[in-house]
């Protein structure tokens, strides 16, 4: 059996083969390569100088406890399996040592698993009660309203790293208006 030659047999096929390999063919005109535009930058950074700004340190998980926070962003996203979607909520801590740190919660509001939907709806109900909006039409109605989030530390199965998970929601304590943080700032996995 005779092997077939893999090189193109026609001039058009030859040109395509060269273009596929990332170089212009000899038949391609010089004006075509001259008229190509340079790619535009993805984001304009202005006059940023990294030597003038302190770099970010690593973010270790915050200690388990209760923190005053607000929902600062929300978005419906498709789940990995493509069989439903979840509401991703971003909570930003607004007081204390961890002010500005963010936590995420994902609520499986559209899922073939009825138990997952039931749990997500219960969590959404707790959030709505904590911020005082009982019948929201859109998740944006829950934004920028203070609530207390209960945070726990959990080991991730995929990386074995310790991370934070939001375990519950409460109304803001009107008497103090202060976050009810854990007594020790040392993470539980580092305590003796």
C-alpha positions as CSV (number, residue, x, y, z in Angstrom):
1,X,0.0,0.0,0.0
2,X,1.4,3.4,-1.0
3,X,1.4,6.2,1.5
4,X,-0.4,9.4,0.4
5,X,1.7,12.5,0.4
6,X,0.5,15.0,3.1
7,X,1.6,18.1,1.2
8,X,-1.1,20.1,-0.6
9,X,-1.4,19.5,-4.3
10,X,-2.9,22.9,-5.4
11,X,-1.8,26.5,-5.1
12,X,-4.8,27.4,-3.0
13,X,-4.3,24.4,-0.6
14,X,-0.6,25.4,-0.4
15,X,-1.5,28.9,0.7
16,X,-3.9,27.7,3.3
17,X,-1.3,25.2,4.6
18,X,1.2,28.0,5.0
19,X,-1.3,30.3,6.7
20,X,-2.3,27.5,9.1
21,X,1.4,27.2,10.1
22,X,1.4,30.9,10.9
23,X,3.5,32.3,8.1
24,X,2.4,33.9,4.9
25,X,2.8,32.0,1.7
26,X,4.9,33.3,-1.2
27,X,1.7,34.1,-3.1
28,X,0.4,36.4,-0.5
29,X,0.9,40.0,-1.4
30,X,3.1,42.3,0.6
31,X,0.3,44.8,1.1
32,X,-1.8,42.3,3.0
33,X,0.9,41.9,5.7
34,X,1.5,45.7,5.8
35,X,-2.2,46.5,6.3
36,X,-2.6,44.2,9.3
37,X,-3.5,46.1,12.4
38,X,-1.5,45.6,15.6
39,X,-3.7,44.1,18.4
40,X,-5.1,46.7,20.7
41,X,-4.3,46.5,24.4
42,X,-6.8,44.7,26.7
43,X,-6.9,47.3,29.4
44,X,-5.5,50.8,29.7
45,X,-3.5,51.1,33.0
46,X,-2.7,54.8,32.7
47,X,0.5,55.7,34.6
48,X,0.6,52.7,36.9
49,X,4.0,52.2,38.6
50,X,4.2,49.0,40.6
51,X,7.3,50.3,42.4
52,X,5.1,53.0,44.0
53,X,2.4,50.6,45.4
54,X,2.7,48.1,48.1
55,X,2.0,44.6,46.8
56,X,-1.0,42.6,48.1
57,X,-0.1,40.0,50.7
58,X,-1.6,36.6,50.6
59,X,-5.1,36.2,51.9
60,X,-5.4,33.6,54.6
61,X,-8.9,32.6,55.5
62,X,-10.5,34.8,58.1
63,X,-11.2,33.2,61.5
64,X,-14.6,31.6,62.1
65,X,-17.0,34.0,63.7
66,X,-19.7,36.5,62.9
67,X,-19.0,39.6,60.8
68,X,-21.0,42.6,59.7
69,X,-21.2,42.5,55.9
70,X,-23.2,43.6,52.8
71,X,-24.0,41.9,49.5
72,X,-22.0,44.0,47.0
73,X,-22.5,41.9,43.9
74,X,-24.7,39.1,42.6
75,X,-25.0,37.2,39.4
76,X,-26.9,34.1,38.0
77,X,-24.4,31.7,36.5
78,X,-24.9,28.3,34.8
79,X,-23.8,25.3,36.9
80,X,-20.9,23.0,35.7
81,X,-23.2,20.3,34.4
82,X,-25.3,22.8,32.4
83,X,-28.5,21.5,34.0
84,X,-29.4,24.6,35.9
85,X,-28.0,27.8,37.4
86,X,-27.0,29.3,40.7
87,X,-27.1,32.7,42.3
88,X,-23.6,33.8,43.3
89,X,-23.6,36.4,46.0
90,X,-20.5,38.4,47.0
91,X,-20.4,39.5,50.7
92,X,-18.0,42.3,51.7
93,X,-17.1,42.7,55.3
94,X,-17.7,46.3,56.3
95,X,-16.2,46.6,59.8
96,X,-13.3,45.4,61.9
97,X,-9.9,43.9,61.2
98,X,-11.2,42.2,58.1
99,X,-12.9,45.2,56.5
100,X,-13.0,44.9,52.8
101,X,-12.5,41.1,52.7
102,X,-15.0,39.2,50.5
103,X,-16.9,36.0,50.9
104,X,-18.9,34.1,48.4
105,X,-22.1,32.1,48.6
106,X,-23.7,30.1,45.8
107,X,-27.4,29.3,45.9
108,X,-28.6,26.5,43.6
109,X,-32.0,28.1,42.8
110,X,-32.4,26.3,39.5
111,X,-31.3,22.7,39.7
112,X,-32.7,19.2,39.0
113,X,-31.8,18.2,42.5
114,X,-34.9,19.2,44.6
115,X,-32.9,19.1,47.9
116,X,-30.3,21.5,46.5
117,X,-33.1,23.9,45.5
118,X,-34.8,23.6,48.9
119,X,-31.5,24.4,50.8
120,X,-30.8,27.3,48.5
121,X,-34.3,28.8,48.9
122,X,-34.0,28.4,52.7
123,X,-30.6,30.3,52.6
124,X,-32.2,33.0,50.4
125,X,-35.0,33.3,52.9
126,X,-32.5,33.8,55.7
127,X,-30.7,36.5,53.7
128,X,-34.0,38.3,52.9
129,X,-35.1,38.3,56.5
130,X,-31.6,39.5,57.7
131,X,-31.7,42.5,55.4
132,X,-35.4,43.2,55.7
133,X,-36.4,42.6,52.1
134,X,-39.0,39.8,52.2
135,X,-40.2,39.8,48.6
136,X,-37.3,40.8,46.3
137,X,-37.9,40.7,42.5
138,X,-34.2,41.0,41.7
139,X,-31.1,40.2,43.7
140,X,-29.9,43.8,43.3
141,X,-32.6,44.7,45.9
142,X,-30.5,42.8,48.5
143,X,-27.3,44.8,47.8
144,X,-25.7,47.3,50.2
145,X,-27.9,46.3,53.2
146,X,-26.0,45.3,56.4
147,X,-26.4,41.8,57.8
148,X,-24.3,39.5,60.0
149,X,-22.8,36.5,58.3
150,X,-21.7,33.5,60.2
151,X,-18.3,32.3,58.8
152,X,-16.8,28.9,59.3
153,X,-13.4,27.4,58.1
154,X,-13.5,24.3,56.0
155,X,-10.8,22.2,54.3
156,X,-11.3,22.1,50.5
157,X,-11.5,18.6,49.0
158,X,-9.7,19.5,45.8
159,X,-6.7,21.3,47.2
160,X,-6.7,20.4,51.0
161,X,-6.4,24.1,51.7
162,X,-8.4,25.7,54.4
163,X,-11.0,28.2,53.1
164,X,-14.0,30.1,54.4
165,X,-17.6,29.1,54.0
166,X,-20.7,31.2,54.9
167,X,-22.8,29.1,57.3
168,X,-25.7,31.5,58.2
169,X,-27.2,34.9,58.2
170,X,-28.6,37.2,61.0
171,X,-30.1,40.6,61.3
172,X,-27.7,43.4,62.2
173,X,-27.6,43.9,66.0
174,X,-29.2,47.4,66.2
175,X,-28.0,48.0,69.8
176,X,-24.3,47.7,69.0
177,X,-23.9,47.9,65.3
178,X,-20.6,46.1,65.7
179,X,-19.5,42.8,64.1
180,X,-19.5,39.8,66.5
181,X,-16.1,38.5,65.6
182,X,-14.4,35.4,66.9
183,X,-12.5,36.0,70.2
184,X,-9.1,35.1,68.9
185,X,-7.7,36.4,65.6
186,X,-5.6,33.2,65.3
187,X,-7.3,30.8,62.8
188,X,-8.6,27.6,64.5
189,X,-6.2,25.3,62.6
190,X,-3.2,27.3,64.0
191,X,-4.3,27.3,67.6
192,X,-2.5,24.9,70.0
